[in-house]
Amino acid sequence: IEKHGIVDGIYRLSGIASNIQKLRHEFDSEQIPDLTKDTYIQDIHCVGSLCKLYFRELPNPLLTYQLYEKFSDAVSAATDEERLVKIHDVIQQLPPPHYR
């Protein structure tokens, strides 16, 4: 995305729905999509949109409900250094699949 998306807000803009569905179908059929196809290069937003869709559809968020309060506290730390240490500590508590 960052290699071909030379626009601000690349992760905020939505891709064309038909391109998102094509890309999703390629992933769902266990193919490795060719993200250098003109279709995807011309609509690089569809790649970001598919990533957001994937995370939205997870049954449990990547940063689990159980650790939500700890993440919230960590990002509220006073200094950047303290924030980094606290976030690192909470990330270490994630279940292995989420941590990976």
C-alpha positions in Angstrom: 0.0 0.0 0.0 2.7 2.5 1.0 4.8 1.6 -2.1 2.0 2.5 -4.5 -0.3 4.8 -2.5 1.0 8.2 -3.1 -1.9 10.0 -1.4 -2.7 11.2 2.0 -5.2 9.3 4.0 -4.6 6.0 2.1 -6.0 4.0 5.0 -9.0 6.3 5.4 -10.3 6.2 1.8 -12.4 3.2 0.6 -11.6 1.2 -2.4 -14.1 0.3 -5.2 -16.4 -2.4 -3.8 -16.0 -4.7 -6.8 -12.2 -4.6 -6.5 -12.4 -5.3 -2.8 -14.6 -8.4 -3.5 -12.3 -9.6 -6.2 -9.3 -9.3 -3.8 -11.3 -11.0 -1.0 -12.2 -13.9 -3.3 -8.6 -14.4 -4.2 -7.6 -14.6 -0.5 -10.6 -16.8 0.4 -9.7 -19.3 -2.3 -6.3 -19.5 -0.8 -4.5 -18.0 -3.8 -1.8 -15.5 -3.3 -3.2 -12.4 -4.9 -1.0 -10.5 -7.3 -1.1 -7.0 -5.8 0.8 -5.6 -8.7 -2.1 -6.1 -11.1 -3.3 -2.8 -12.7 -6.7 -3.3 -11.1 -5.1 -3.1 -7.6 -2.4 -0.6 -8.4 -5.0 1.8 -9.8 -7.3 1.3 -6.8 -4.7 0.8 -4.0 -7.5 1.8 -1.6 -9.1 -1.6 -2.1 -6.1 -3.3 -0.4 -6.5 -1.0 2.7 -10.2 -1.5 2.6 -9.8 -5.3 2.6 -7.4 -5.1 5.6 -9.9 -3.0 7.5 -12.7 -5.4 6.6 -10.6 -8.4 7.8 -10.0 -6.8 11.2 -13.6 -5.7 11.5 -14.9 -9.2 11.0 -12.6 -10.9 13.5 -14.8 -12.6 16.2 -12.5 -11.2 18.9 -10.6 -8.0 18.3 -6.8 -8.2 17.7 -6.3 -6.2 20.9 -8.8 -8.4 22.9 -11.7 -7.2 25.0 -10.0 -8.7 28.0 -7.0 -6.3 27.7 -9.0 -3.3 26.5 -8.7 -1.5 29.9 -5.0 -2.2 30.1 -4.4 -0.8 26.6 -6.5 2.2 27.4 -4.4 2.9 30.6 -1.2 2.3 28.7 -1.8 4.9 26.0 -2.8 7.4 28.7 0.7 7.3 30.3 2.3 10.7 30.9 5.5 10.3 29.0 6.4 8.6 25.7 8.9 6.4 27.4 6.4 5.3 30.0 3.7 4.8 27.3 6.0 2.6 25.3 6.9 0.4 28.3 3.3 0.0 29.3 2.1 -0.9 25.8 4.9 -3.4 25.5 3.9 -5.0 28.7 0.2 -5.3 27.6 1.2 -6.7 24.2 3.2 -9.4 26.0 -0.1 -10.5 27.6 -1.9 -11.1 24.3 -2.9 -14.7 23.5 -0.2 -16.2 21.1 -2.3 -16.0 17.9 -3.0 -12.3 18.6 0.6 -11.6 19.5 1.8 -13.2 16.2 
